[in-house]
Amino acid sequence: MEKVIEIEGLTKKYGDFTAVNNLNLSIGRGEVFGLLGPNGAGKSTTILMLLGLTEPNGGRAKVCGIDPVQYPIRVKKKVGYLPEDVGFYEDLSGFDNLVYTALLNNIPQVEAEKKAHDLLEKIGLGKEKDKKTSKYSRGMRQRLGLADVLVKDPEVIILDEPTLGIDPSGVKSFLQLIVKLSREDGITVLFSSHLLHQVQQVCDRVGIFVEGKLLAQGKIDELSTQLFSANAFVLKGGIKPINRDNTHKTLSPEKLKGKLEAIPGVAKVTLGKECFELQADSDVSHLASLAVIEAGYGLRFLNKKEFGLDDIYSRYFQ
């Protein structure tokens, strides 16, 4: 995969404080990458260095093959940046704000108006295009902000905490829009956030960023396997003895536990009155259900727990 963002040993210090510490990261074309970490972790400082808005003390970065320190204007032509709060001319409509941005990017008037109209339809603000932005909700402003960065047809979009203050339904549609843009237009997205569930919904890969350091990066399932290794798969089942004839007796709970423990790859089995929990290094749900039935029990339910980003995040902090 072609690398659109490449970072090697990037470091930024403010006096004795190290905001970003020896950061190494690469992001491919069309990828949605989540930069995940608490406030103050160094995410925004990293973004500023990628945009050429602040210079690193060490290391280097390339965006679309361009060094942002040497050629910040060239980088800005390739990258669209959506901060936490976007500023617009409040007395202008959403349409007029977009046209103005297009004109600033040297797009001719006729083309600018067509682009503004098409983008407003694309982001779901077509019916609100003539309304003054002072009347826009927080969610509408962020959608308009997304259109604003798309005006210049960027190869990369950087989103810095873009969903703060948006209601849940607005967040869902905004996140869906980001994924759609990435998939349909091949845009690379760097999504910086401290909201784990949102990152998990949209990102192909994540990087866990704490105190200026990237502790881990990869796909969520890969990080889960690395962290939880021997018990990466957890099954929870509900069971109930079945009344059968004398030739097919239900085994005792202890013998049922023994059958479950004998399944290859199982690390631990906990048995309750009418339930069990099983930890294994792979998905053994088919073997577990067979063992329960062969032991003379009915299987009321069988759920597989997958460790999510919150589990991974918590484990790294531990």
PyMOL commands that set and color helices and strands:
alter all, ss='L'
color gray80, all
select helices_A, chain A and resi 43-50+72-78+94-104+109-122+126-128+133-135+138-150+168-185+196-202+220-231+253-261+285-294+309-317
alter helices_A, ss='H'
color red, helices_A
select strands_A, chain A and resi 3-14+17-28+32-36+58-63+79-82+156-160+188-193+205-210+213-218+233-241+266-271+275-280+297-306
alter strands_A, ss='S'
color yellow, strands_A
deselect
rebuild
show_as cartoon
